[in-house]
Amino acid sequence: MVTATQSAAPPVGTVTDPIRVMVVDDSVVIRGLISRWVDADPALAVVASHRNGRLAVDDIERSNPDVVVLDIEMPEMDGLTALPLMLAKKKNLVVVMASTLTRRNAEISLKALSLGAQDYVPKPESSSSISTSVDFRRDLIEKLKNLGPKGRQGGLPGAAIARRPMRAETAAGQQLGRTAAAPAPRQSAIARPPFTLRSYSSARPRILAIGSSTGGPQALQQLFRDIGSNLGDIPVVVTQHMPPTFTAILAEHLAKAALRPAAEAQNGEVLKPGQIYVAPGGKHLVLEKDGVAAKVRLTDDPPVNFCKPAVDPLFDSVAKIYGAATLAIVLTGMGHDGAAGVRTIAAAGGSIIAQDEKTSVVWGMPGAAAQTGQCSEVLPLEEIGPKVIRILGGRR
């Protein structure tokens, strides 16, 4: 049974069609609240609202949503059970998981990402908190617009540049000292300007700094599986846009992927070679000099680029300490966080690699990094790990 709105599926979408959203949550209050927020944005429209996963799965073909906001804990069929059934019914369906910040729900949300969900949004603990949460509303609407069809094509104001499925592509056309053409867009996409590349630093890296957001957990795990034991000689610092609890679990997953120690960074700890330090949710991770070493400083400064943790503060601090011996990577994500830090690292003589558009879930952050003209290469995800191994081994 449909518990809120439902509309017939259109034959073929046009550029003026709003992004079609299905809301699935067992709370009638939350369904109603999210539906009102969605319908208040002219780029979005609620086409169906359901109280459990079974009703939602049965309605996918009829309502034909572009994006589903999917709760985790629901009666009859929970979100994790419904997810693969939804994806089987509609190719390219975008699913955004919504859950409260418990460890169990964080684990389930990360599991959902591995099963095909595109993103997650943390819900405040109570309905009253949700109704007054400006951050939750902003984050949810931003994700729906960026991950929906027109956001993927670059057709919405403020939307990230593009979303692509994870697949192998080559980085053809990139030559140092020359203009490199951006990957060819879909026919309906907005054409994007070319970007330039700069030479790698001749210094051997003494640190690896990584920034990521939407699609980052999956990309980070693949990257660390690819690099593995080759990280033994340098520390790694990671800022992934994630809330508290999620970042601790992400670190555990990265430890398994890399077969290296990984944990949330602790204030005041000295960086050790071979260890992975993840910025904890709700804090900015920056580095500061401690004699001949570098140590962690966690700050409670205001959000940067609407993010906390943010990539720019990390990159800026890394550049100040390591200079030309910095190797940084900007992976998939919405927005432009990290672009200013890329310029800082480049000005200090360091090297930056950005993930390419084809393999990014959203080519916002890496696209913004590439368009600074300060990256040394823009590579498919599966080529970044091998490239890092070559650089750490003294090859370029």
Secondary structure as GFF3:
##gff-version 3
##sequence-region A 1 396
A	DSSP	beta_strand	19	24	.	.	.	ID=ss1
A	DSSP	alpha_helix	28	39	.	.	.	ID=ss2
A	DSSP	beta_strand	44	50	.	.	.	ID=ss3
A	DSSP	alpha_helix	53	63	.	.	.	ID=ss4
A	DSSP	beta_strand	67	71	.	.	.	ID=ss5
A	DSSP	alpha_helix	79	89	.	.	.	ID=ss6
A	DSSP	beta_strand	94	100	.	.	.	ID=ss7
A	DSSP	alpha_helix	103	115	.	.	.	ID=ss8
A	DSSP	beta_strand	119	123	.	.	.	ID=ss9
A	DSSP	alpha_helix	127	131	.	.	.	ID=ss10
A	DSSP	alpha_helix	134	147	.	.	.	ID=ss11
A	DSSP	alpha_helix	149	152	.	.	.	ID=ss12
A	DSSP	beta_strand	179	180	.	.	.	ID=ss13
A	DSSP	beta_strand	195	196	.	.	.	ID=ss14
A	DSSP	beta_strand	207	212	.	.	.	ID=ss15
A	DSSP	alpha_helix	216	227	.	.	.	ID=ss16
A	DSSP	three_ten_helix	228	231	.	.	.	ID=ss17
A	DSSP	beta_strand	236	240	.	.	.	ID=ss18
A	DSSP	alpha_helix	246	258	.	.	.	ID=ss19
A	DSSP	beta_strand	262	264	.	.	.	ID=ss20
A	DSSP	beta_strand	276	278	.	.	.	ID=ss21
A	DSSP	beta_strand	284	290	.	.	.	ID=ss22
A	DSSP	beta_strand	293	299	.	.	.	ID=ss23
A	DSSP	alpha_helix	311	322	.	.	.	ID=ss24
A	DSSP	three_ten_helix	323	325	.	.	.	ID=ss25
A	DSSP	beta_strand	326	330	.	.	.	ID=ss26
A	DSSP	alpha_helix	339	347	.	.	.	ID=ss27
A	DSSP	beta_strand	351	355	.	.	.	ID=ss28
A	DSSP	alpha_helix	365	370	.	.	.	ID=ss29
A	DSSP	beta_strand	377	379	.	.	.	ID=ss30
A	DSSP	alpha_helix	381	392	.	.	.	ID=ss31
###
